[in-house]
Amino acid sequence: MHISQRKLQIEWGDCDPAGIVFYPRYFAWFDASTANHFASVGLPKPELIARYGVVGFPMVDTQGRFYIPSKFGDEVTIETSITGFGKSSFDVHHRLLRGDKLAVEGFEKRVLVKRADDGEGIKSVQVPDEIRTLFQ
């Protein structure tokens, strides 16, 4: 299983009045980490869109587990992996580490989609075998 990493410095604007990271920021970082994960195997999002005629991989389910808080000035590392594939979906696992301590885990279910045939909305498409192979 391929694991990518991204380092972040916690900024003042990431924090709530208590001085700790405001929880929605984690989900924004996890979203960016999913795109980074695709880029880490040579498939940045613009290329994914052009090569497969898709519009992206929207999230259909998400969950977070918060263990220890992070604060302004902390440097964190996000480790991302795809833990499984369905026909058109895939499961993403994020681990946000502060040093060697697990601070937050994020879980996403995403679906590969293209524009609907009528031009309105989106519809799921099968994940190509080539993409599955990239993450093994």
Buried (B, 14 or more C-beta within 10 A) or exposed (E): EEEBBBEBEBEEEBBEEEEBBEEEBBBEBBBBBBBBBBBBBEBEBEEBEEEBEBBBBEBEEBEBEBEEBBEBEBEBBBBBBBEEBEEBBBBBBBBBBBEEEEBBBBBBBBBBBBEEEEEEEBEBBEBEEEBEEBBE
